[in-house]
Amino acid sequence: MQEHCRHAHGWVNKRKRGGDVPSSHAKMSNEMWEKNRACQRFFKVGKWQRYFEVTAGCTQDRTETSERHTHAFFRKLEEDMAQTDRDAAEEANRVQGFDEHRCTVVPCLRETGIVDHLRGLKKDEIRAAIALPPSDEGGYLREVVKATEDLLRDALQRCFDGPECMLTWPCRVVLNRFQSSQVEAMGRTRAFDPHKDAGSLKAYFRVAQQILVYFDRVAASEDYFFSHEPDEESVLLEDMLEPTDEQLAVWGAIRRLAQEEATSESGDDDHRLRDRLLWMLLISHETGSRRYESPLLSFCALLSIKPRTQGWMEPGNFNSHLSAMIWVVQLLIFYDSARKEQRGEGRTLGLVKRCCERYLQQTVKAPMGEILRWRLLLFRVSKDSVGDHEASWDKDEQVLTYEDTELHMHQIPTLLLSEYHLCQQLLYDDLMLGQKDVCHMQSWTLRDGPDVDTVGWTFTQHRDNAHLLQGSDRALLAAIERSQPLCRLFLVDGRRSPGGLAWRDAALAAYEGTVQVFSSVSPFSSMSAARRRSITLRHDRVMIHVKYHKGQQQTGRCKENIRFLAHPVGELLLDYLVYVMPLRQVFLRQQSPGALASPFLWEKGGKVWADGRLSRALEDASCRADIPRLHVANWRQMTVAIVKTKFANQIGCFAADSDDEDAEEMDDTIKTMTKQRNQKTQTVNRADANQTGASFGNVWDGLIRMNLRASTLWHEFWGVETMLKGKKRGRAAEESRLTKRVAMGVYRPRTPWSPEALLGGAKKLYGNDGMGWKSAEQEQALTTIMSWTEQVVAILPTGAGKSLLFMLPCTLPDAGITVLVVPLVSLRGDLLRRLRELRIDHIEWSSGERRESGLVLVTAEAASTKDFMIYARALIAQQELDRIVVDECHLTVTAVSYRESIVDLTLIRSLRTQFVYLTATLPPSMYADFEERNYLVHPIVIQASSNRPNLFSMVRKIKTGNGGLLEQAAAEAQDAWTRSNLFNVSQDKIILYVRTPDEANELASLLDCAVYTARSGSAVDRGKIVAEWIKSTDQPYIVASIAFAEGFDYPHIRLVINVNERESLVLFAQESG
């Protein structure tokens, strides 16, 4: 062959040994084969040479052909790759079974048979099978959807109190009886709960509507809805379904009625369509071992596919769909039973019980029995499942990545600063109309009564804030009145309005629009469900306390969510509440007369923000700050990573109690941070933090303190205080601390009040500019009390104004708390009436009371108890207790023989505060005994004359032959009432005092009137006796003992008859008034 190649083809072996090898190598072409050679050598194996043939022809033609073939080859490869993508998408769109390996098996899906039932179906066709027809689309299905919602709302209306209510508590318990094992284990009964919020009802109604749509498109259709791959081994879904003849017949009737309704032009509601209950036939479908013969169960299997990602739904989320289905079935079973009762076919309770036993139990061979078993299985699986979504850090822990969001730690302060500046601009420039002369609110200068539970109470009503808030509710309205530009902006000529002016509707709408923008950008808008009373002042900060209700139906309790705002942010909120809210109320009443502002802060048109509104606000804020887009879902995941890495990286793990939903965290602060996200610890650790066994404890003790700690950690982590408001330095800082101490009571200067200032306060309290002092002793007593003298005894006659000595001090600016010991029931009832008339903030203390008020009323029995001593010492520790006033203090001497509580009352002298003793009857002969019993040392005693010029006293001797003493006293009273002209029969009264209860009962029987003694029942009963006597216009008499005389104050007592002589002049003075 070599010879042939040399002669025939001119081949020369260039690698032949010998000759100039380097030069020959340099001349050699660096190509794979020789050009223009038909036979090319391939390689050599031993002594054998291997050759291949090269097609002869033009070199250019051969090159073009080779390029063309190469291009075609790679284009074919690209087409095959594109087809691979299409095949992969087609494969992903179909429900797949499990591979051969056991690691791919999902046990819960295999046990329920869902995978085998849906295998091979296209997921987009699954979505189409259960999709509701558009609302603007006509046709019979749209009528069916509408009728289904009407039916469910009609059923729901029968569940609530009203003329149509038929749902009783036993019926509710029976409907939920499938949870009997859970009831036994947890020790409580959970009944069917028809109360659902609007969002849940919409989702539940949608499930009910989808099953009917699915029945029409798949179960009742003669054609195949789903496209299937030819597979001899698989059974098609439509072939599995076997709706009963009765179901098909009823559906045919429903369809005909719906078609008539769709083509009808009358627009009247056809109740016949609503009355057709296909649902009960679906529920009662007995399937036996072939469970997916039921259209209802087949529909539930379809819900296991995620509508967006087309993957398998998480066990917990799938369980939510099943819970919705169960709730709808419970409601419809009740509705069907109630309608049967109306038709006379039985009682609702018995019908519900019979139906639930047959179809709504975990052991029955019916669709709902299978669904209940699925639900229990998914509950067990969801408790141990760990989420596959997690936010991750970079190696320097400065960049946090979750899904497609990459967040740098410095971007959060940027976001906060951006929103804070925008919030400032909207509040002070727009909402507060650019007013510069208003006093800006600061949390540490304001006082609050966080324990006051009065409806409508806010910190603006606290008496200590009066001097700071004076005129604040009208500040912006006054600014509009003073400014011509603002008047032109907000006012317009209105002929029908008073004064010829009216508010400009466009201006009010623009103002309210600005309020909504401000609410959206506010750094505190994360608590969108907060009411105004949810905002209190604690620990120098603004505290927002709301209750989180998610999961309340399952757990039976709400979760406490407490946040403390940073000082700069809290000041914005306080200014908004103090200045803007009153103006909004004015505007609202101008637009809707008589309307009141919503108690919720983040609302629009009286409705609380929808759930997605907060997430949209966070997204908008991210765009304004030019940072990655944040929303509630990804921010929650990122905060989990921050807490676990920055605050809890050293916390150990332990075996948690499975019965405690928050037992997985040991550290209280980390536990509190998790609760601020409104999630259970179990949810955070498994779904967000991707771990099990990490710890969070459910500690209620110190709840506020722990939430303050958690909020402070966040503020310090982001540097909020420093970033939003720089620290004061030098002298200014010292003055600020001194001001704070003064405002909070740590250092409160006791400046004496002048008589003129006190009289001015009294005029304001009574609303009487012409008011003056009743006596010089009253003026002296009040001035002495307000000069902070430690021990004061004021002896003033009845009607000389003793009540002013404790009512006025508790209403003055910067006043603390006054405790009033009221030893007499008769006195307390009248006193409460006067306090209400004067609108003085007060409470009646009882054991366990922890609230605070300007005036605290306590009985003599309660004042000596351990609980009250603890309460009073707490007030002293906070420097909030100004004084303790003991009314009718002479009882500490005169009543010790029959009232043990009066003896124990002296124990309160161990409290370090001012003590004021008030009485009308303490003669000088009792001074020493009085001071000894009350442990007084040189008290200041102010005593006025006890002479009463308006009283006339006389003594009558009994006449023999006219009966006994009691009969003559009765005759004297009746004669005085009927024959004299001294009485105004509409209001005047007569009191007859006797020595003993037996005498009181006998005399009362003679006069046919009420009796008041120590034996007249409880304090409440005695109070009712007095109230009825005063209210009565035809019964002027009451017979009483000394128990009634002490402390009773009624201005229309015209005659007091003392039957027999008194034991002492002190008692006589008391009974004489």
Secondary structure, DSSP 8 states (H G I E B T S, - for coil): -HHHHHHHH----TT-SSS-HHHHHHHS--SSS-TT-SEEEEEEETTEEEEEE---S-HHHHHHHHHHHHHHHHHHHHHHHHHHHHHHHHHHHB-----SSGGG--HHHHHHTHHHHHTT-BHHHHHHHH----TT--SHHHHHHHHHHHHHHHHHHTTSSSTT----HHHHHHHTGGGHHHHHHHTS---------HHHHHHHHHHHHHHHHHIIIIIS-SS--S-----SSS--HHHH----HHHHHHHHHHHHHHHHHHH-SS----HHHHH--HHHHHHT---TT-GGGSHHHHHHHHTTB-TTT-SB--HHHHHHHHHHHHHHHHHHHHHHHHHHHHTTS--HHHHHHHHHHHHSSTTSSSHHHHHHHHHHHHHHHHHH---S---EE-TTS-EEEETTEEEETTHHHHHHHHHHHHHHIIIIIIITTT--SS----GGG----TT---TT--GGG-GGGHHHHTTGGGHHHHHHHH-HHHHHHHEEE-TTSGGGEEE-HHHHHHHHHHHHHHHHH-TTTT-TT-BGGGEEEETTEEEEEEEE-TTHHHHSS-EEEEEE--HHHHHHHHHIIIIIHHHHHHHHHHHSTT----SBSSEETTEE--HHHHHHHHHHHHHHHTS----HHHHHHHHHHHIIIII-TT-------TT-TT-SB--HHHHHHHHTTT--HHHIIIIIS--SS--B----TTHHHHHHHHHHHHHHHHTHHHHHS----HHHHHHHHHHHHHHHTSS-------HHHHHHHHHHHHT-TT---S-HHHHHHHHHHTTT-SEEEEE--TTS-STHHHHTGGGSTT--EEEEEE--HHHHHHHHHHHHHHT--EEE--TT-----SEEEEEHHHHTSHHHHHHHHHHHHTT-EEEEEETTTTHHHHSTTT-HHHHHGGGGGGS-SEEEEEES---GGGHHHHHHHTT-SS-EEEE-----TT---------TTS--HHHHHHHHHHHHHHH-S---TTT-EEEEE-SSHHHHHHHHHHHT-EEESTTS-SHHHHHHHHHHHHH-SS--EEEE-HHHHTT---TTEEEEEE-S--S-HHHHHHHH-
